[in-house]
Amino acid sequence: MSDNPDRFLRLQTVLNRTGLSRTTMYRMMRDGSFPENVQLGPRCVGWRESAIESWMREPFSGTSAGRRVR
């Protein structure tokens, strides 16, 4: 286990880091090609920083529509 606890990133931070639009990110989540969010409260979601970093390190998977578009 890592010494650093996993942080949660809010929507705008995830969009800024990935360069995705909100629509594209949610479409990719629905397709299973982007990490799922975590419910943090009744009206609050976040994404695990480690999951976003891992997703960003993945190689691009060709030119399939909706896959790794940045």
C-alpha positions in Angstrom: 0.0 0.0 0.0 1.2 3.5 -0.8 2.2 6.0 1.8 0.0 8.7 0.1 -3.7 8.3 0.5 -5.7 8.6 -2.8 -7.3 12.0 -3.3 -10.6 12.7 -5.0 -10.7 15.2 -7.8 -13.7 17.2 -8.6 -15.2 17.5 -12.1 -13.5 20.7 -13.3 -10.1 19.4 -12.2 -10.6 16.2 -14.1 -11.7 18.1 -17.2 -8.7 20.3 -17.0 -6.2 17.5 -16.5 -7.6 15.3 -19.2 -8.6 18.0 -21.8 -11.9 16.2 -22.3 -15.3 18.0 -22.5 -17.9 17.1 -19.9 -20.0 15.4 -22.6 -17.1 13.3 -23.9 -16.0 12.3 -20.4 -19.5 11.1 -19.4 -20.0 9.3 -22.8 -16.7 7.5 -22.2 -17.8 6.6 -18.6 -21.0 5.1 -20.1 -18.9 3.1 -22.6 -16.5 1.9 -19.9 -13.5 3.6 -21.3 -13.1 6.2 -18.5 -12.9 5.7 -14.8 -16.2 5.8 -12.9 -16.9 8.5 -10.4 -17.5 8.0 -6.7 -20.4 9.5 -4.8 -19.0 11.7 -2.0 -22.2 13.2 -0.8 -25.8 13.7 -1.8 -24.9 16.1 -4.6 -21.1 15.6 -4.8 -19.0 13.2 -6.9 -15.3 12.9 -7.4 -12.8 10.7 -9.3 -9.9 8.9 -7.6 -6.7 10.7 -8.6 -4.9 7.4 -9.1 -7.6 6.2 -11.5 -7.3 9.4 -13.6 -3.5 9.2 -13.6 -3.6 5.5 -14.6 -6.1 6.3 -17.4 -3.9 9.1 -18.7 -0.9 6.7 -18.8 -2.7 4.1 -20.9 -1.7 4.0 -24.6 -4.2 5.4 -27.1 -6.4 2.7 -28.5 -6.5 3.6 -32.1 -9.0 5.8 -33.8 -12.2 4.2 -32.7 -14.9 6.8 -32.1 -15.3 7.7 -28.4 -12.1 6.0 -27.4 -9.3 8.1 -25.9 -10.2 11.3 -27.8 -8.1 14.2 -26.5 
